[in-house]
């Protein structure tokens, strides 16, 4: 092969091996911290600030954050943007309103030890529903949930419906890259310009294949917010 495009699921070792082999490499969506490669990504911090602005404009002040985990570079950037968005409106991050699927326990035999939550988060639904129920039953529950991926956004919608709560009326939900054609109700979503990112990554890779001396570079693109049916005014 003449070059490789790596997406967010690629391991750092795979990228390093490709670089050691002398192959031109471009990473898409997720920074892998390997020198000598080009990167195309969305501005995740700015994207999260878009979500905060949308929710605050609807009167939300207690905003929960849900993610598969908060360890990866992408979600760390989204969390940073979330915090910055709160600061603009004189709000602070509440640790008790953070929920990570990766920290849910493996007790009661429901989880398969071999299940990777990042690959199959739906396997965690029962424990997730329990954790979300505890969050919503807290003395100061969130009026909105900011999900850092579409899997947790879909799970959150399902959990609300199972509790006879209406997304967008009782609790608002916003997610990332939620496919409008398969989600009902249609989830308010912050979407990365996937097609543009892919085309640009291919262009950068072809440039490096044609001229290996071309310096690697990072290109950061803007995301957009698409209002759906799962966000609305904060309940009084």
C-alpha positions as a Markdown table, in Angstrom:
| # | Residue | x | y | z |
|---|---|---|---|---|
| 1 | Unk | 0.0 | 0.0 | 0.0 |
| 2 | Unk | 1.1 | 3.6 | -0.6 |
| 3 | Unk | -0.5 | 5.2 | 2.5 |
| 4 | Unk | -3.0 | 4.7 | 5.3 |
| 5 | Unk | -6.0 | 6.7 | 6.6 |
| 6 | Unk | -6.6 | 5.9 | 10.3 |
| 7 | Unk | -10.0 | 6.7 | 12.0 |
| 8 | Unk | -10.8 | 7.2 | 15.6 |
| 9 | Unk | -10.8 | 3.5 | 16.3 |
| 10 | Unk | -7.1 | 3.0 | 15.4 |
| 11 | Unk | -4.7 | 2.0 | 18.1 |
| 12 | Unk | -1.6 | 4.2 | 18.7 |
| 13 | Unk | 0.6 | 1.1 | 18.1 |
| 14 | Unk | -0.9 | 0.6 | 14.6 |
| 15 | Unk | -0.2 | 4.2 | 13.7 |
| 16 | Unk | 3.4 | 4.0 | 15.0 |
| 17 | Unk | 4.0 | 0.8 | 13.1 |
| 18 | Unk | 2.9 | 2.5 | 9.9 |
| 19 | Unk | 5.1 | 5.5 | 10.5 |
| 20 | Unk | 8.1 | 3.2 | 11.2 |
| 21 | Unk | 7.4 | 1.4 | 8.0 |
| 22 | Unk | 7.8 | 4.7 | 6.2 |
| 23 | Unk | 4.2 | 5.0 | 5.0 |
| 24 | Unk | 2.4 | 8.3 | 4.7 |
| 25 | Unk | -0.3 | 8.5 | 7.4 |
| 26 | Unk | -3.3 | 10.7 | 8.0 |
| 27 | Unk | -5.5 | 10.4 | 11.0 |
| 28 | Unk | -9.2 | 11.4 | 11.0 |
| 29 | Unk | -11.2 | 12.6 | 13.9 |
| 30 | Unk | -8.9 | 11.5 | 16.8 |
| 31 | Unk | -5.4 | 12.9 | 17.6 |
| 32 | Unk | -3.1 | 9.9 | 18.4 |
| 33 | Unk | -0.1 | 11.8 | 19.6 |
| 34 | Unk | 2.2 | 10.3 | 17.1 |
| 35 | Unk | 4.7 | 12.8 | 15.4 |
| 36 | Unk | 5.0 | 12.9 | 11.7 |
| 37 | Unk | 1.4 | 12.4 | 10.7 |
| 38 | Unk | -1.3 | 14.7 | 9.4 |
| 39 | Unk | -4.6 | 15.1 | 11.3 |
| 40 | Unk | -8.1 | 16.1 | 10.2 |
| 41 | Unk | -10.5 | 16.7 | 13.1 |
| 42 | Unk | -13.5 | 18.8 | 14.2 |
| 43 | Unk | -12.9 | 21.5 | 16.7 |
| 44 | Unk | -14.4 | 19.5 | 19.6 |
| 45 | Unk | -14.1 | 22.2 | 22.3 |
| 46 | Unk | -15.9 | 24.7 | 20.1 |
| 47 | Unk | -18.5 | 22.1 | 19.2 |
| 48 | Unk | -19.2 | 21.4 | 22.9 |
| 49 | Unk | -19.6 | 25.2 | 23.5 |
| 50 | Unk | -22.3 | 25.2 | 20.8 |
| 51 | Unk | -24.2 | 22.6 | 22.8 |
| 52 | Unk | -23.9 | 24.5 | 26.0 |
| 53 | Unk | -25.1 | 27.7 | 24.3 |
| 54 | Unk | -28.1 | 25.9 | 22.9 |
| 55 | Unk | -29.1 | 24.5 | 26.2 |
| 56 | Unk | -28.5 | 27.7 | 28.2 |
| 57 | Unk | -30.6 | 29.6 | 25.7 |
| 58 | Unk | -33.5 | 27.3 | 26.6 |
| 59 | Unk | -33.0 | 28.2 | 30.3 |
| 60 | Unk | -31.1 | 25.1 | 31.4 |
| 61 | Unk | -28.6 | 25.6 | 34.3 |
| 62 | Unk | -28.2 | 22.1 | 35.6 |
| 63 | Unk | -26.7 | 20.1 | 32.7 |
| 64 | Unk | -25.6 | 16.5 | 33.1 |
| 65 | Unk | -22.8 | 15.1 | 30.9 |
| 66 | Unk | -22.8 | 11.5 | 29.7 |
| 67 | Unk | -20.0 | 9.8 | 27.8 |
| 68 | Unk | -18.7 | 6.3 | 27.2 |
| 69 | Unk | -15.6 | 7.6 | 28.9 |
| 70 | Unk | -13.7 | 10.9 | 29.6 |
| 71 | Unk | -10.2 | 9.5 | 29.0 |
| 72 | Unk | -9.9 | 9.9 | 25.2 |
| 73 | Unk | -8.5 | 13.0 | 23.6 |
| 74 | Unk | -11.8 | 13.8 | 21.8 |
| 75 | Unk | -13.9 | 13.7 | 25.0 |
| 76 | Unk | -11.3 | 15.5 | 27.0 |
| 77 | Unk | -11.6 | 18.4 | 24.4 |
| 78 | Unk | -15.4 | 18.2 | 24.5 |
| 79 | Unk | -15.3 | 18.4 | 28.3 |
| 80 | Unk | -13.0 | 21.4 | 28.1 |
| 81 | Unk | -15.3 | 23.1 | 25.7 |
| 82 | Unk | -18.3 | 22.3 | 28.0 |
| 83 | Unk | -16.5 | 23.9 | 31.0 |
| 84 | Unk | -15.6 | 26.9 | 28.9 |
| 85 | Unk | -19.2 | 27.3 | 27.8 |
| 86 | Unk | -20.4 | 27.1 | 31.4 |
| 87 | Unk | -18.0 | 29.8 | 32.5 |
| 88 | Unk | -19.3 | 32.2 | 29.9 |
| 89 | Unk | -22.7 | 32.0 | 31.6 |
| 90 | Unk | -21.2 | 32.0 | 35.2 |
| 91 | Unk | -22.0 | 28.3 | 35.6 |
| 92 | Unk | -19.6 | 25.7 | 37.0 |
| 93 | Unk | -19.1 | 22.0 | 36.3 |
| 94 | Unk | -20.7 | 19.8 | 38.8 |
| 95 | Unk | -18.9 | 16.5 | 39.3 |
| 96 | Unk | -22.1 | 14.8 | 40.5 |
| 97 | Unk | -23.6 | 15.5 | 37.1 |
| 98 | Unk | -20.9 | 13.5 | 35.2 |
| 99 | Unk | -21.8 | 10.0 | 34.1 |
| 100 | Unk | -19.4 | 7.6 | 32.4 |
| 101 | Unk | -20.4 | 4.2 | 31.1 |
| 102 | Unk | -16.8 | 3.0 | 31.5 |
| 103 | Unk | -17.0 | 3.4 | 35.3 |
| 104 | Unk | -20.2 | 1.4 | 35.7 |
| 105 | Unk | -19.7 | -1.8 | 37.8 |
| 106 | Unk | -19.6 | -5.3 | 36.6 |
| 107 | Unk | -21.6 | -6.7 | 39.5 |
| 108 | Unk | -24.8 | -8.7 | 39.3 |
| 109 | Unk | -23.6 | -10.8 | 36.4 |
| 110 | Unk | -25.2 | -8.5 | 33.8 |
| 111 | Unk | -21.9 | -7.5 | 32.1 |
| 112 | Unk | -19.8 | -9.9 | 30.1 |
| 113 | Unk | -16.2 | -9.2 | 31.3 |
| 114 | Unk | -15.1 | -9.4 | 27.6 |
| 115 | Unk | -17.5 | -6.7 | 26.4 |
| 116 | Unk | -15.8 | -3.5 | 25.5 |
| 117 | Unk | -18.2 | -0.7 | 26.4 |
| 118 | Unk | -16.6 | 1.6 | 23.8 |
| 119 | Unk | -17.5 | -1.0 | 21.1 |
| 120 | Unk | -20.8 | -2.1 | 22.5 |
| 121 | Unk | -22.3 | 0.4 | 24.9 |
| 122 | Unk | -25.8 | -0.9 | 24.4 |
| 123 | Unk | -24.7 | -3.9 | 26.5 |
| 124 | Unk | -24.6 | -1.6 | 29.5 |
| 125 | Unk | -28.2 | -0.4 | 29.2 |
| 126 | Unk | -29.5 | -1.9 | 32.4 |
| 127 | Unk | -26.8 | -0.5 | 34.6 |
| 128 | Unk | -26.9 | 2.8 | 32.6 |
| 129 | Unk | -30.6 | 3.1 | 33.2 |
| 130 | Unk | -30.0 | 2.5 | 36.9 |
| 131 | Unk | -27.3 | 5.1 | 37.1 |
| 132 | Unk | -29.3 | 7.7 | 35.1 |
| 133 | Unk | -32.3 | 7.0 | 37.3 |
| 134 | Unk | -30.2 | 7.8 | 40.4 |
| 135 | Unk | -29.0 | 11.0 | 38.7 |
| 136 | Unk | -32.5 | 12.1 | 37.9 |
| 137 | Unk | -33.7 | 11.3 | 41.4 |
| 138 | Unk | -31.0 | 13.4 | 43.0 |
| 139 | Unk | -32.0 | 16.5 | 45.1 |
| 140 | Unk | -30.9 | 18.8 | 42.3 |
| 141 | Unk | -31.3 | 16.7 | 39.1 |
| 142 | Unk | -30.2 | 17.9 | 35.7 |
| 143 | Unk | -32.8 | 19.4 | 33.4 |
| 144 | Unk | -30.7 | 18.6 | 30.4 |
| 145 | Unk | -28.3 | 15.8 | 29.4 |
| 146 | Unk | -25.3 | 16.5 | 27.1 |
| 147 | Unk | -24.2 | 13.2 | 25.6 |
| 148 | Unk | -20.7 | 13.2 | 24.1 |
| 149 | Unk | -21.6 | 10.5 | 21.5 |
| 150 | Unk | -24.7 | 9.2 | 19.7 |
| 151 | Unk | -24.7 | 5.9 | 21.5 |
| 152 | Unk | -25.2 | 7.4 | 25.0 |
| 153 | Unk | -27.7 | 9.9 | 23.5 |
| 154 | Unk | -29.8 | 7.0 | 22.2 |
| 155 | Unk | -29.5 | 5.2 | 25.5 |
| 156 | Unk | -30.6 | 8.3 | 27.4 |
| 157 | Unk | -33.7 | 8.8 | 25.2 |
| 158 | Unk | -34.6 | 5.1 | 25.7 |
| 159 | Unk | -34.2 | 5.4 | 29.4 |
| 160 | Unk | -36.4 | 8.5 | 29.6 |
| 161 | Unk | -39.1 | 6.9 | 27.6 |
| 162 | Unk | -39.0 | 3.8 | 29.8 |
| 163 | Unk | -39.6 | 6.1 | 32.8 |
| 164 | Unk | -42.5 | 7.8 | 31.1 |
| 165 | Unk | -40.6 | 11.0 | 30.7 |
| 166 | Unk | -40.8 | 13.0 | 27.4 |
| 167 | Unk | -37.4 | 14.0 | 25.9 |
| 168 | Unk | -37.4 | 17.7 | 25.2 |
| 169 | Unk | -40.1 | 18.4 | 27.7 |
| 170 | Unk | -39.2 | 16.8 | 31.0 |
| 171 | Unk | -35.5 | 16.4 | 30.3 |
| 172 | Unk | -33.6 | 17.8 | 27.3 |
| 173 | Unk | -31.0 | 15.7 | 25.5 |
| 174 | Unk | -28.3 | 16.7 | 23.0 |
| 175 | Unk | -25.8 | 14.4 | 21.4 |
| 176 | Unk | -23.0 | 14.2 | 18.9 |
| 177 | Unk | -23.4 | 12.8 | 15.3 |
| 178 | Unk | -26.8 | 11.4 | 15.9 |
| 179 | Unk | -28.2 | 10.0 | 12.7 |
| 180 | Unk | -31.5 | 11.8 | 12.1 |
| 181 | Unk | -32.8 | 9.0 | 9.8 |
| 182 | Unk | -32.8 | 6.3 | 12.4 |
| 183 | Unk | -33.5 | 8.1 | 15.7 |
| 184 | Unk | -37.0 | 8.8 | 17.0 |
| 185 | Unk | -37.6 | 11.3 | 18.4 |
| 186 | Unk | -35.1 | 13.1 | 16.3 |
| 187 | Unk | -32.2 | 14.0 | 18.7 |
| 188 | Unk | -30.7 | 17.5 | 18.8 |
| 189 | Unk | -27.2 | 16.8 | 17.5 |
| 190 | Unk | -23.9 | 18.5 | 17.0 |
| 191 | Unk | -22.5 | 17.0 | 13.8 |
| 192 | Unk | -19.0 | 16.9 | 12.5 |
| 193 | Unk | -18.6 | 17.6 | 8.7 |
| 194 | Unk | -17.8 | 14.0 | 8.1 |
| 195 | Unk | -17.8 | 14.1 | 4.3 |
| 196 | Unk | -15.6 | 17.2 | 4.2 |
| 197 | Unk | -13.2 | 15.6 | 6.8 |
| 198 | Unk | -12.9 | 12.4 | 4.7 |
| 199 | Unk | -12.3 | 14.3 | 1.4 |
| 200 | Unk | -9.7 | 16.6 | 3.1 |
| 201 | Unk | -8.0 | 13.6 | 4.7 |
| 202 | Unk | -7.8 | 11.8 | 1.3 |
| 203 | Unk | -6.3 | 15.0 | -0.3 |
| 204 | Unk | -3.7 | 15.3 | 2.4 |
| 205 | Unk | -2.7 | 11.7 | 2.1 |
| 206 | Unk | -2.5 | 11.9 | -1.7 |
| 207 | Unk | -0.3 | 15.0 | -1.4 |
| 208 | Unk | 2.1 | 13.1 | 1.0 |
| 209 | Unk | 2.2 | 10.0 | -1.3 |
| 210 | Unk | 3.1 | 12.3 | -4.2 |
| 211 | Unk | 5.7 | 14.2 | -2.2 |
| 212 | Unk | 6.9 | 12.5 | 1.0 |
| 213 | Unk | 8.7 | 15.7 | 1.9 |
| 214 | Unk | 5.5 | 17.6 | 2.4 |
| 215 | Unk | 5.3 | 18.5 | 6.1 |
| 216 | Unk | 2.4 | 16.9 | 8.1 |
| 217 | Unk | -0.2 | 19.4 | 9.3 |
| 218 | Unk | -3.3 | 19.5 | 11.4 |
| 219 | Unk | -6.6 | 20.8 | 10.0 |
| 220 | Unk | -9.5 | 21.6 | 12.4 |
| 221 | Unk | -13.0 | 22.0 | 11.0 |
| 222 | Unk | -16.1 | 23.5 | 12.6 |
| 223 | Unk | -19.1 | 21.4 | 13.6 |
| 224 | Unk | -22.7 | 22.4 | 13.3 |
| 225 | Unk | -25.7 | 22.1 | 15.7 |
| 226 | Unk | -28.9 | 20.7 | 14.2 |
| 227 | Unk | -31.9 | 21.2 | 16.5 |
| 228 | Unk | -34.2 | 18.2 | 16.9 |
| 229 | Unk | -37.1 | 17.2 | 19.1 |
| 230 | Unk | -35.2 | 16.3 | 22.2 |
| 231 | Unk | -34.4 | 19.8 | 23.5 |
| 232 | Unk | -36.8 | 22.4 | 24.8 |
| 233 | Unk | -37.3 | 24.9 | 27.6 |
| 234 | Unk | -36.1 | 23.9 | 31.0 |
| 235 | Unk | -38.9 | 22.7 | 33.3 |
| 236 | Unk | -39.9 | 25.1 | 36.1 |
